[in-house]
C-alpha cells in the first residue's frame, strides 16, 4: 500500500476514529441499542467517507497493486461491514474469534505428531474442554484434576450421565474453581 502513503494514512486515521467511537461506548457502559445509535450518529459518516474514497480514488490503482488489492478486498465485503452500523452486538473486528481459535491453529501441525488418528481426536477433545474452561473462567487444572479423578466411576456412563462433567455444568457444583476466586487468593 506504499503507492499512496497519504491515502493509507487517511484511511488509518478513519479506522482509529471508528475504534475511538467503540472505546467511548465501552467507557460509558453502553448497551447494544446505545451502541447502534452512536454508530449511526458518529460511525456512519466515517464509513461513508471511506466508501467514497474507494469509489473515487480506488479506480486509480491497478487491481494487482497492494493498495488495489486492499480496496478490492474491502469493497467486496462492504455490505457485510455495514452490518456493524445496524447491530450493536457486532464488533468492528473479529479479534475475539481469532484469539479463540489461535491455540487450535497453532496446534494444527502438532496434531500430526499425536501418534494416530484416535490420539489426535482425543487431543481435540481436550483442547475443546480447555477452551470451554477458559470461556467459563474456570481453573482448568482444578477442572481436569476432578474430572480425571472421577472418570473411573463413569466407565460405562451414558452421555446423559456424563453431561454434568462438562465445564459449564460442572462449575455449578464447584464454584471454588472460578478463576476470579483463584486470582483473589493469589493476591
Secondary structure, DSSP 8 states (H G I E B T S, - for coil): -GGGHHHHHHHHHHHHHHHHHHHHHHHHT--HHHHHHHIIIIIHHHHHHHHHHHHHHGGGS-TTSHHHHHHHHHHHTHHHHHHHHH-TTS-SS-HHHHHHHHHHHHHTTGGGGSSSHHHHHHHHHHHHHHHHHHHTTB-HHHHHHHHHHHGGGGTT--HHHHGGGSHHHHHHH-GGGBHHHHHHHH-
